[in-house]
Amino acid sequence: MATLQTIRSKGPLLVIVIGLALFAFIAGDAWKILQPHQGKQDVGEINGNTLSAQDYQKMVDEFSEVIKMSNGLNSLTEDQLNNIKDQVWNTYVSNELIAAEAEKLGLKVTDKELQAIIDEGTNQLLLQTPFRNPQTGTFDKDMLKKFLVDYANMNVAQMPAQYVEYYQKMADYWKFIEKTLKQATLTEKYQNLISRSLISNPVAAEDAFNGRVAQADLLLAAVPYASISDSTVKVSNDEIKALYNEKKESFKQPVETRDIRYIDVHVTPSEADRKAVLDDVTEFSNQLASTTSDYAIFVRSTGSAVSYADVPVNKNVLPADVASRLDSTSINEVFGPYYNQSDDSFNAFKIVAKVSAPDSIQFRQIQVMAESAEKTTALADSIYEAIKNGADFEKLAQKYAQTGEATWVNAQGWEGAALSNENAEFINNLIEQPVKEIKNIKAGQGNIILQIMDKKAIKNKYKVAVVKCPVEFSKETYNKAYNAFSQFVAQNTTLSELEQNAEEAGYSLIPRTNFRSDEHYVGGVKSTREALKWVFDAKVGEVSPLYECGDNNHMMVVALEGINEAGYTNINKVADMLKAEIVRNKKAEIIMNQMNGFNALSQVKAMKDAVSDSVKHVSFAAPAYISVTRASEPAISAYASKAEVNKVSTPIKGNAGVYMIQVYNKENSAETFNAKAEESRLSNMSANYASQCIYELRDKAEIVDHRYLFF
């Protein structure tokens, strides 16, 4: 049971585990019921191996529980859910690809190896778990073993329900860690195998060292490409096609995408809506002045965005606009109504109380529950009297399957949270009960024997009833916008009609190319899943129905402009980019011909539109930045590393112009060569390259993602 208290106090550490657990080496609505789409029940496929919607759902549920437990959440937002879905999918794909490669190579992780890793306790994943020694911060395998033994032997019938639930969640969490640790270890083995094939050696080490420490100071003169008008350079379709074929592999598109156009109507409050909210808050402020009790009920009745809990809180827990006005407001005085621009709201508040209260409280407790209320009361009274008469608190607690150990709690755990009256009453007992005093408290259907052991960080805190009413549009405003937009959509049923009439009707037709099915939102607007599904089922030229989306404050219509099949990007989509590169190459050729025979920087400076500059500390290891052309120029770094001092170079084709340089000084930095350290640096670089192998595997794999049909 002592283990449980330590684990519970380390809950926030699990947040760090999340990033590691998903894949240590690689970088809405509560889950909707799965809906079959045309008889298919598979969300994806990796090299012919399918993943069912049910199995994917289980993985998502598993990880969402870890997230919720780590953050003390009861539910997740739409954005959080989408993030979890993507992380689970990407982790699954990566693990499947690594596992397939490992099987070919005979790589595996045995149970004995896994146990050895746990016994050693130095793996980063283990170091982030709650099973850590509080003094050293290191992973404590004995703490883990004790928890697992306690879990295996716990008597569910004699333990409080919340203890049983927490033990079960922690057991599931450890299973998740074990599974992830095994997958991560297999990945590490595979990557180590690759990195070891990239051998560092003394020659490469010395070359890399020289490329970093050898530096050159130089003068330069250049003619920027911008000095020649693009219109004077002719480019043929054959030239574009030739360059496309040369660079074709860089235009590979792994998944099918869509080109769409859409209209997003964001409904906003009218002036009449604003006045109505102000009138309401004015009335609420008058009522707040006369309210003397049941503040939680009153605040709830106003629809305030800030709930009231009858516990004192730190000033910084309150909204910033309220906190900044507290010092100029007296107890029981109502401040407001006033407008707050940052969250577009009208507000009023009343300071109910100002007290001194601790931020940290150490307490111990015994929860008492019997077959009936009478027996519960009698048992609690007997335990209370026994302790008052000198009985050992911890031994009594253990008699009732509890630890009785003292636990520290922090006010951050409840301040700003929505609390029931029962929870607020218990917290106020923690705050107000004197240190060392023992109380017998009625709590729901049971009792709690509570003793406060210590209090720290006493601060001024407030009970504040806040009426914060965001300015929202009325039903009439929404209906007016909906009727106008629905009429427009009904009258414009083709893409060409949308293009012709959108602007005149006051709407913007927004283009979006290469839209992917795993983006979750159309146009970045929440709750557009139905629109997304439509996009990937529609035919080119079709216009969607009107979708109501966002937080019930958006309306959208989508038109499908084009389908981009997986494979190589159509040449027409990259023609402008290719043309720009050809134009740049032709300009370079023109300028270099003009510089033919030059042997002095002064000759370049005499050319029309020429620029000049000096650059210091240029090394081979980093591209030189040329301020006069505002460009990074790796070619200049390469030339400077080999150039003779005071000798003028031949023309150098760069990214932003053609240059000639003259190195006037060469020297090495103060760093001394250490062969072993340099080889180690190269080995680390090789390990980094190996960690990117998953991207190569993904590029060659046949991956199908149909999650958008189900989730």
C-alpha positions in Angstrom: 0.0 0.0 0.0 3.0 2.3 0.6 3.8 1.8 -3.0 0.4 3.1 -4.0 0.8 6.4 -2.2 4.2 7.0 -3.9 2.8 6.1 -7.3 -0.2 8.4 -6.8 2.1 11.3 -5.9 4.1 10.8 -9.1 1.1 11.0 -11.4 2.4 14.0 -13.4 5.6 12.2 -14.3 3.5 9.9 -16.6 3.1 12.9 -19.0 6.8 12.5 -19.9 6.3 8.8 -20.4 3.8 9.4 -23.1 6.3 10.8 -25.7 8.8 8.0 -24.9 6.2 5.3 -24.8 4.7 5.9 -28.2 8.0 5.4 -29.9 11.2 6.3 -28.2 13.2 6.4 -31.4 10.9 7.9 -33.9 9.8 10.9 -34.1 -14.5 13.7 -31.5 -16.8 13.2 -29.1 -16.0 10.4 -26.7 -15.1 7.6 -29.0 -17.8 7.1 -31.6 -19.3 3.7 -32.3 -17.6 2.2 -35.3 -19.6 2.5 -38.4 -19.1 0.1 -41.3 -18.2 1.8 -44.6 -19.3 -0.2 -47.6 -18.8 -3.4 -45.7 -15.2 -2.7 -44.8 -14.0 -3.1 -41.2 -10.2 -2.5 -41.7 -8.8 0.9 -40.8 -5.5 0.2 -42.6 -3.0 -2.1 -44.1 0.8 -2.5 -44.0 2.4 -4.6 -46.7 -0.8 -6.7 -47.0 -1.4 -7.1 -43.3 -4.6 -5.5 -42.2 -5.5 -3.7 -39.0 -9.1 -4.1 -38.0 -11.1 -1.1 -36.7 -11.7 -3.1 -33.4 -8.0 -3.7 -32.8 -7.2 -0.1 -33.6 -9.9 1.1 -31.2 -8.4 -1.1 -28.4 -5.0 0.5 -28.9 -6.5 4.0 -28.9 -8.5 3.2 -25.8 -5.4 1.9 -24.1 -3.3 4.9 -24.8 -6.1 7.4 -24.1 -6.5 5.8 -20.6 -2.8 6.4 -20.0 -3.2 10.1 -21.1 -6.3 10.6 -18.9 -4.7 9.0 -15.9 -1.5 11.0 -16.3 -3.3 14.3 -16.5 -6.2 13.6 -14.1 -8.7 14.0 -16.9 -12.2 12.4 -17.2 -12.5 13.1 -20.9 -10.4 14.3 -23.9 -10.9 17.1 -26.3 -11.3 16.5 -30.0 -7.8 17.8 -30.7 -6.4 15.5 -28.0 -8.3 12.5 -29.4 -7.0 13.2 -32.9 -3.4 13.5 -31.7 -3.7 10.2 -29.9 -5.2 8.5 -33.0 -2.3 9.7 -35.1 0.4 8.7 -32.5 -1.1 5.2 -32.1 -1.3 4.7 -35.9 2.2 6.0 -36.6 3.6 3.8 -33.7 1.7 0.8 -35.0 3.1 1.3 -38.6 6.7 1.8 -37.4 6.5 -1.2 -35.1 5.1 -3.4 -37.8 7.8 -2.4 -40.3 10.6 -2.8 -37.8 9.3 -6.2 -36.6 9.2 -7.5 -40.2 12.8 -6.4 -40.9 13.9 -7.8 -37.5 12.3 -11.2 -38.3 14.3 -11.4 -41.6 17.5 -10.7 -39.6 16.7 -13.0 -36.7 16.5 -10.1 -34.2 14.2 -10.5 -31.2 13.8 -9.5 -27.6 13.5 -12.4 -25.2 11.7 -12.3 -21.8 15.1 -12.8 -20.2 16.5 -9.7 -21.9 13.5 -7.6 -21.0 13.8 -8.7 -17.3 17.5 -7.8 -17.4 16.7 -4.3 -18.7 14.2 -3.9 -15.8 16.7 -5.2 -13.3 19.3 -2.8 -14.6 16.8 0.1 -14.4 18.7 2.6 -16.5 16.5 2.6 -19.6 15.1 6.1 -20.1 11.5 4.7 -20.3 11.9 3.2 -16.8 13.4 6.3 -15.4 10.3 8.2 -16.2 7.9 5.9 -14.5 6.5 6.5 -11.0 8.5 3.5 -9.7 11.4 5.7 -8.6 13.4 6.0 -5.4 12.3 9.3 -3.9 15.8 10.0 -2.6 17.8 9.2 -5.7 15.3 9.6 -8.5 16.4 6.3 -10.0 14.2 3.5 -11.1 13.4 1.2 -8.1 12.8 -2.3 -9.2 11.9 -3.3 -5.6 9.1 -0.7 -5.6 7.8 -2.1 -8.8 8.0 -5.7 -7.5 6.1 -4.7 -4.3 3.4 -3.0 -6.3 3.0 -6.1 -8.5 2.9 -8.4 -5.4 0.3 -6.1 -3.7 -1.8 -6.1 -6.8 -1.7 -9.9 -7.2 -2.6 -10.4 -3.5 -5.1 -7.5 -3.0 -8.4 -8.3 -1.3 -10.9 -6.5 -3.5 -13.7 -7.1 -1.0 -11.9 -5.3 1.8 -10.4 -2.4 -0.1 -12.2 0.9 -0.9 -13.4 1.0 -4.5 -11.2 3.9 -5.5 -8.1 2.0 -4.4 -9.1 -1.1 -6.4 -9.7 1.1 -9.4 -6.4 2.8 -9.1 -4.5 -0.4 -8.7 -6.1 -1.8 -11.8 -5.2 1.3 -13.8 -1.6 1.1 -12.6 -1.4 -2.6 -13.5 -2.7 -1.8 -17.0 -0.2 1.1 -17.2 2.7 -1.3 -16.4 1.6 -3.7 -19.0 1.7 -0.8 -21.5 5.2 0.1 -20.4 6.4 -3.5 -20.7 5.0 -3.8 -24.2 6.4 -0.5 -25.3 9.8 -1.3 -23.7 10.0 -4.5 -25.7 9.1 -2.7 -29.0 11.6 0.0 -28.3 14.3 -2.4 -27.5 13.8 -4.3 -30.7 13.9 -1.0 -32.6 17.1 -0.1 -30.8 18.7 -3.4 -31.8 17.8 -2.9 -35.5 19.1 0.7 -35.5 22.3 -0.3 -33.8 22.8 -3.0 -36.5 22.5 -0.3 -39.2 24.6 2.3 -37.4 27.5 -0.3 -36.9 27.6 -0.7 -40.6 28.5 3.0 -41.0 32.1 2.7 -39.8 34.1 5.8 -38.7 37.9 5.7 -39.2 40.9 8.0 -38.4 41.0 9.4 -42.0 37.4 10.4 -42.0 37.8 11.7 -38.4 40.7 14.0 -39.4 38.9 15.2 -42.5 35.8 16.1 -40.5 37.9 17.9 -37.9 39.7 19.9 -40.6 36.4 20.8 -42.2 35.2 22.3 -39.0 38.2 24.1 -37.6 39.9 25.3 -40.8 38.5 28.8 -41.4 38.9 31.3 -44.2 38.4 35.1 -44.4 37.5 36.3 -47.9 36.5 39.1 -50.2 33.9 38.6 -52.9 32.1 40.2 -55.7 28.9 38.9 -57.3 26.2 39.6 -59.8 22.8 38.5 -58.4 20.4 36.6 -60.7 17.8 39.2 -59.9 19.7 41.6 -62.0 18.4 39.8 -65.1 14.7 40.0 -65.8 12.9 36.6 -65.9 11.1 37.7 -69.0 14.3 37.8 -71.0 15.0 34.1 -70.4 13.1 31.6 -72.5 12.3 28.1 -71.3 10.8 25.4 -73.4 8.4 22.6 -72.4 11.1 20.1 -73.4 13.5 21.7 -71.0 11.0 21.5 -68.2 10.2 17.9 -69.0 13.9 17.0 -69.0 14.5 18.5 -65.6 11.4 16.8 -64.3 12.7 13.4 -65.4 16.0 14.2 -63.8 14.4 15.1 -60.4 11.5 12.7 -60.7 12.2 10.8 -57.5 12.0 14.0 -55.4 8.4 14.4 -56.6 7.2 11.1 -55.3 3.9 11.4 -53.5 3.3 8.5 -51.0 -0.4 8.8 -50.6 -3.4 9.9 -52.7 -4.4 13.6 -52.1 -7.2 15.9 -53.2 -7.3 19.5 -54.5 -10.3 21.2 -53.0 -12.0 24.6 -52.8 -14.2 25.4 -49.9 -16.3 28.2 -48.4 -16.1 28.5 -44.6 -18.7 30.7 -43.0 -17.9 31.7 -39.4 -20.9 32.9 -37.6 -20.2 35.8 -35.3 -22.4 37.8 -32.8 -24.3 40.8 -34.0 -24.4 44.2 -32.2 -27.8 43.2 -30.9 -26.3 40.0 -29.5 -23.6 42.0 -27.7 -26.1 44.3 -26.2 -28.3 41.4 -25.0 -25.2 39.8 -23.2 -24.4 43.2 -21.6 -28.0 43.6 -20.4 -27.9 40.1 -18.9 -24.6 40.7 -17.0 -25.8 44.0 -15.7 -28.8 42.2 -14.2 -26.6 39.4 -12.9 -24.3 42.0 -11.2 -27.3 43.5 -9.4 -28.4 40.0 -8.2 -24.9 39.2 -7.2 -24.8 42.2 -4.9 -27.8 40.9 -2.9 -26.7 37.2 -2.9 -25.2 36.1 0.4 -25.2 32.3 0.1 -25.4 29.4 -2.4 -22.9 31.2 -4.7 -22.3 28.0 -6.7 -26.0 27.7 -7.6 -26.2 31.4 -8.5 -23.1 31.4 -10.7 -24.3 28.3 -12.4 -27.6 29.9 -13.2 -25.9 32.8 -15.0 -24.2 30.4 -17.4 -20.8 31.8 -16.3 -17.7 30.3 -18.0 -16.1 30.3 -14.6 -17.7 27.9 -12.0 -17.7 28.7 -8.3 -16.2 26.3 -5.8 -16.5 27.2 -2.1 -12.7 26.9 -1.5 -10.1 29.7 -1.4 -7.8 29.8 -4.4 -4.6 31.6 -5.4 -5.1 34.8 -7.4 -3.4 33.3 -10.5 -6.0 30.6 -10.7 -8.7 33.2 -11.5 -9.1 34.7 -15.0 -6.4 37.4 -15.6 -9.0 40.2 -16.0 -10.5 39.2 -12.6 -7.1 38.8 -10.8 -5.9 42.2 -11.9 -8.9 43.9 -10.3 -8.9 42.0 -6.9 -6.7 44.5 -5.1 -8.9 47.4 -5.9 -12.1 45.6 -4.8 -13.4 45.2 -1.2 -14.9 42.1 0.4 -18.6 41.7 -0.6 -18.2 44.4 -3.2 -19.4 43.7 -6.8 -17.0 44.8 -9.5 -18.7 45.3 -12.9 -20.2 44.9 -15.3 -17.2 45.4 -17.5 -16.0 44.2 -21.0 -12.8 42.0 -21.4 -11.5 42.1 -24.9 -9.1 39.2 -24.7 -11.9 36.6 -24.4 -14.7 38.8 -25.8 -16.8 38.6 -22.6 -18.9 40.8 -20.2 -18.0 40.2 -16.6 -18.9 40.9 -13.0 -17.4 39.4 -9.8 -17.7 39.6 -6.0 -15.0 38.8 -3.5 -16.8 36.5 -1.0 -13.8 36.0 1.3 -10.0 36.6 1.6 -8.1 34.2 3.9 -4.6 32.8 4.6 -4.4 29.2 3.4 -1.6 26.7 2.6 -0.4 25.6 -0.8 0.8 22.2 0.6 -0.9 20.1 3.2 0.3 16.8 4.7 -2.4 14.6 6.1 -3.3 11.0 6.8 -6.7 9.3 6.8 -8.7 6.2 7.5 -11.8 5.7 5.3 -14.6 4.0 7.2 -17.4 2.1 5.5 -19.7 -0.6 7.0 -22.9 -2.5 6.0 -25.2 0.3 7.1 -25.1 4.0 8.0 -25.5 3.2 11.7 -22.7 0.7 11.7 -20.5 3.1 9.7 -21.1 5.8 12.3 -20.4 3.4 15.2 -17.2 2.0 13.7 -15.9 5.5 12.9 -16.6 6.7 16.4 -14.8 3.7 17.9 -11.7 4.2 15.6 -11.7 8.0 16.4 -11.9 7.4 20.2 -9.2 4.7 20.0 -6.8 7.1 18.3 -7.7 9.9 20.7 -6.8 7.5 23.5 -3.4 6.7 22.0 -3.9 3.9 19.5 -1.4 3.7 16.7 -2.9 5.4 13.6 -1.1 3.3 11.0 -1.8 0.0 12.7 -5.5 0.8 12.9 -5.5 1.8 9.2 -3.7 -1.4 8.2 -6.4 -3.3 10.1 -8.9 -1.9 7.6 -6.7 -2.6 4.5 -5.3 1.0 4.3 -1.8 2.4 4.8 -2.5 5.3 7.2 0.7 6.9 5.8 1.0 10.7 5.6 0.6 12.1 2.1 1.4 15.6 0.8 -1.2 17.2 -1.4 -0.9 20.5 -3.3 -3.6 23.1 -3.8 -3.0 23.0 -7.5 -4.9 19.7 -7.5 -8.2 21.4 -6.7 -7.9 25.1 -7.3 -9.8 26.1 -10.4 -11.5 22.7 -10.7 -15.2 22.1 -10.6 -15.9 20.6 -7.1 -19.0 19.1 -5.6 -20.2 20.4 -2.3 -18.8 17.2 -0.6 -15.4 17.7 -2.1 -15.3 21.4 -1.3 -16.2 20.5 2.3 -13.4 18.0 2.6 -10.8 20.4 1.1 -12.0 23.1 3.5 -11.4 20.7 6.4 -7.9 20.1 5.1 -7.3 23.9 5.0 -8.9 24.8 8.3 -8.2 21.9 10.5 -5.2 22.7 12.9 -2.0 20.7 12.6 -2.0 17.4 14.6 -5.7 17.6 15.3 -7.8 14.5 14.6 -11.4 14.8 13.2 -14.1 12.3 12.4 -15.7 13.7 9.2 -18.9 12.5 7.5 -18.2 12.0 3.8 -21.0 10.7 1.6 -22.1 7.2 2.8 -18.9 6.8 4.9 -16.7 8.6 7.3 -13.1 9.8 7.3 -10.8 9.9 10.3 -8.6 12.8 9.3 -5.4 14.1 10.9 -3.4 17.1 9.5 0.4 16.5 9.9 1.9 19.7 8.4 1.1 22.8 6.3 3.4 24.8 4.1 3.5 27.9 1.9 0.8 30.0 3.6 -0.6 32.6 1.1 -3.4 35.0 0.7 -6.2 33.3 -1.1 -9.7 34.3 -2.3 -13.2 33.0 -2.7 -14.6 34.9 -5.7 -17.9 34.5 -7.4 -17.3 35.3 -11.1 -19.9 35.9 -13.7 -18.1 35.7 -17.0 -20.4 35.6 -20.1 -18.7 35.3 -23.4 -20.4 37.2 -26.2 -22.2 34.6 -28.4 -24.4 34.8 -31.3 -28.1 34.3 -30.9 -30.3 31.7 -32.5 -31.7 34.4 -34.7 -28.3 35.5 -35.9 -27.3 31.9 -36.7 -30.6 31.3 -38.6 -30.1 34.4 -40.6 -26.6 33.3 -41.7 -27.7 29.8 -42.3 -30.6 30.8 -44.5 -28.5 33.1 -46.6 -25.7 30.5 -47.0 -28.1 27.6 -47.7 -29.8 29.6 -50.4 -26.4 30.4 -52.0 -25.4 26.7 -51.9 -28.7 25.6 -53.4 -28.3 28.1 -56.3 -24.6 27.3 -57.0 -24.2 23.6 -57.5 -21.0 23.4 -59.6 -17.5 24.5 -59.0 -17.6 27.1 -61.8 -20.8 28.6 -60.3 -19.1 28.9 -56.9 -16.1 30.6 -58.6 -18.3 33.0 -60.4 -20.7 34.0 -57.6 -18.9 33.5 -54.2 -17.3 36.9 -54.0 -20.4 38.8 -55.1 -22.4 37.0 -52.4 -19.8 38.0 -49.8 -18.1 34.6 -49.5 -14.4 33.6 -50.0 -13.7 30.4 -52.1 -10.5 29.1 -50.5 -8.2 26.8 -52.5 -6.3 23.9 -50.8 -4.1 21.6 -52.7 -2.8 18.1 -51.7 -5.3 17.7 -48.9 -4.8 14.4 -47.1 -7.3 12.1 -45.4 -5.2 12.0 -42.2 -5.5 15.8 -41.6 -8.8 15.3 -39.6 -10.1 18.8 -40.3 -11.2 20.5 -43.6 -9.9 24.1 -43.5 -8.7 23.7 -40.0 -12.3 23.7 -38.7 -13.3 21.2 -36.0 -16.0 18.6 -36.5 -15.6 18.4 -40.3 -15.2 14.6 -40.4 -18.3 14.2 -42.6 -17.0 16.8 -45.0 -13.6 15.0 -45.1 -15.3 11.7 -45.9 -17.2 13.4 -48.7 -14.0 14.8 -50.2 -12.5 11.3 -50.6 -15.7 9.8 -52.0 -16.6 12.6 -54.4 -15.9 12.9 -58.1 -14.0 15.8 -59.6 -16.2 18.9 -60.1 -18.8 17.8 -57.5 -20.0 20.2 -54.8 -20.8 18.9 -51.3 -23.9 19.6 -49.3 -23.8 22.3 -46.6 -22.1 21.1 -43.4 -22.7 22.6 -40.0 -19.4 22.2 -38.1 -16.9 23.8 -35.7 -18.3 24.4 -32.3 -21.7 24.9 -33.9 -20.4 28.2 -35.2 -19.2 27.3 -38.7 -20.9 26.3 -42.0 -19.0 24.9 -44.9 -19.4 23.7 -48.5 -16.6 21.9 -50.4 -15.9 21.4 -54.1 -13.5 18.7 -55.4 -11.2 20.3 -57.9 -8.8 17.4 -58.6 -7.5 14.0 -57.5 -3.8 13.4 -57.1 -3.1 9.7 -57.3 -0.3 8.2 -55.1 3.0 8.1 -57.1 4.7 10.9 -58.9 3.4 14.4 -58.8 2.0 15.6 -62.1 4.5 17.6 -64.0 2.0 20.5 -64.4 1.9 20.9 -60.6 5.7 21.5 -60.4 6.2 23.1 -63.7 6.6 26.6 -62.2 9.2 25.5 -59.7 11.1 23.7 -62.4 10.9 26.7 -64.7 12.3 28.9 -62.0 15.3 26.5 -61.6 16.0 26.5 -65.3 15.7 30.3 -65.4 18.2 30.5 -62.6 20.6 28.1 -64.4 20.4 30.1 -67.6 21.0 33.3 -65.8 24.1 31.7 -64.2 25.3 30.7 -67.6 24.9 34.2 -69.0 26.7 35.8 -66.1 29.5 33.3 -66.1 30.1 33.9 -69.8 30.3 37.6 -69.1 32.9 36.9 -66.4 34.9 34.6 -68.7 38.6 35.6 -68.5 38.2 37.7 -65.3 41.1 37.5 -62.9 40.3 40.3 -60.4 37.4 41.2 -58.2 37.5 44.8 -59.5 36.4 43.5 -62.9 33.3 41.9 -61.4 32.5 45.1 -59.4 32.5 47.1 -62.6 29.7 45.0 -64.0 26.1 46.3 -64.0 24.2 45.6 -60.7 27.3 43.9 -59.1 27.6 43.7 -55.3 30.6 43.1 -53.1 31.2 42.0 -49.5 33.7 40.5 -47.1 33.0 37.3 -45.1 35.0 35.9 -42.1 35.3 32.5 -40.5 34.1 30.5 -43.5 34.5 26.7 -43.0 33.7 23.7 -45.1 31.4 22.3 -42.4 28.8 25.1 -42.7 27.4 27.0 -45.6 28.5 30.7 -45.8 25.8 33.3 -45.5 26.2 36.2 -47.9 24.4 39.2 -46.6 24.5 41.3 -49.8 22.6 38.5 -51.7 20.7 37.3 -48.6 21.5 33.7 -49.4 23.2 30.7 -47.9 26.0 29.6 -50.3 27.5 26.1 -49.6 29.5 26.3 -52.8 31.5 29.3 -51.5 32.4 27.3 -48.3 33.6 24.5 -50.5 35.7 26.7 -52.8 37.1 28.7 -49.8 38.3 25.5 -48.1 40.6 24.6 -51.0 41.5 28.1 -52.3 45.0 29.5 -52.2 45.5 32.7 -50.2 45.3 35.9 -52.3 44.3 34.0 -55.4 41.1 35.0 -57.2 38.8 32.1 -58.0 37.0 31.4 -61.2 33.3 32.3 -61.3 31.2 30.2 -58.8 27.6 29.4 -59.5 25.6 30.0 -56.3 22.1 30.0 -55.1 21.5 33.7 -55.5 24.1 34.8 -58.0 27.5 34.2 -59.6 30.5 34.9 -57.3 34.2 35.4 -57.5 36.1 35.2 -54.3 39.6 36.0 -53.0 40.7 34.3 -49.7 43.1 36.7 -47.9 43.5 34.7 -44.6 43.4 31.1 -43.4 43.7 29.9 -39.9 42.5 27.1 -37.6 40.4 27.6 -34.5 41.9 26.8 -31.1 40.4 23.4 -30.9 42.9 20.5 -30.9 42.5 17.2 -32.7 41.4 14.2 -30.7 41.0 11.2 -32.9 38.9 9.2 -30.5 36.6 12.1 -29.7 36.2 12.8 -33.4 35.5 9.2 -34.3 32.9 9.1 -31.5 31.3 12.2 -33.0 31.1 10.5 -36.4 29.6 7.3 -34.7 26.9 9.4 -33.1 26.1 10.9 -36.4 25.8 7.5 -37.9 23.4 6.5 -35.1 21.3 9.6 -36.0 21.2 8.5 -39.6 20.2 5.0 -38.5 17.3 6.4 -36.5 15.9 7.8 -39.7 15.8 4.3 -41.3 12.1 4.1 -40.4 11.3 6.8 -43.0 13.1 4.7 -45.7 11.1 1.6 -44.6 7.8 3.7 -44.8 8.7 5.0 -48.2 9.2 1.5 -49.6 6.2 -0.1 -47.8 2.7 -0.3 -49.1 0.7 1.5 -46.4 -3.1 2.1 -46.7 -4.7 4.5 -44.2 -8.5 4.3 -44.1 -9.0 5.6 -40.6 -11.0 8.6 -41.8 -13.9 6.2 -42.7 -14.3 5.1 -39.1 -12.9 7.7 -36.8 
